[in-house]
Amino acid sequence: MGDAIHVVPQGEQWAIKEEGVDEPFQVHETQEAAVTDARALAASRGVELLIHGEDGGIRERDSHGDDPRSVPG
C-alpha cells in the first residue's frame, strides 16, 4: 500500500491509483466520481490525496494523514 492516492487521467477516463502501484485501483467515467471514491479511500487509509488535471499535473492536494503542520485549523 502506497503513501498517497492519486486521481489521474487515463485516456477518456479517470483512474484512482495507489502510489507505487502500476495498475489502477479503480477507473471511472468522470473525474468527479473518481475524486469522490478516492477521497473516501484516502481518508480510510489516513494518506494524502493528489488530484491531477487533464495535463497530468497536480492541481489539488488533500491530506488525510498526520499533518505535521502546527498551524491550527
N, C-alpha and C positions, 0 to 999 in steps of 0.2 A: 504494500500500500504506500502510495506516494505522500509527499508533504503538502500537496496542493491539488485542487481540482480545476481543470481548465475547460472553458466552453470555447470551441474553435470551429471555424468554418470548415466544412468537408463537402466539397462540390456545391450542390444546391441546398445542402442540409447543414445542420449544426450538431457537432459531436461533443459529448462530455468525455473528457479524458483524464485519467489519473496521471500525475507527474511520474515520469519514468516508465510508463507502460505504453507500448505501441498501439495496441488495439483499443478502440473506443469502448467506454463503459456502456454508453447508450448513444443513439443517434435520433435526432428529432427533426421534424419538418421546418420548425421555426426557431429562431434564436430565443424568443420569449419562453417557449416551452422548455428548451434546454436549460436556460438560466433558472427557471423555477425548480426543476428537478436537481440541478447542480447545487443550488443554494441549500436545499434540504440535505443533500448528501454531504456537502462541506460542513454544515452545522452539526450533523450527526457524528462526523469524524473529528470535529474540532480543528479543521485545517482551513487554509486560505482558499478563496475562490477567485480565479482570474478569468475575466470575461474579455475575449478577444473580439475585435471588429472584423469586418469583411476583409480588410487588408492583412489580417493576421496579427496586428499589433495589439498590445494590451490596452483596453480602453477603460477598464474598471477593475478595482480590487475590493474584495470584501473579506475581512478577517473573521474567522470563527474559532480561532485558537487562542492560546495565551498571548495577549497583547503586551509586548514589553514596554510600551509607552507608559509614562507615568502621568499623562495628561488625563484629567477627569473628563468623563462624558462618554 
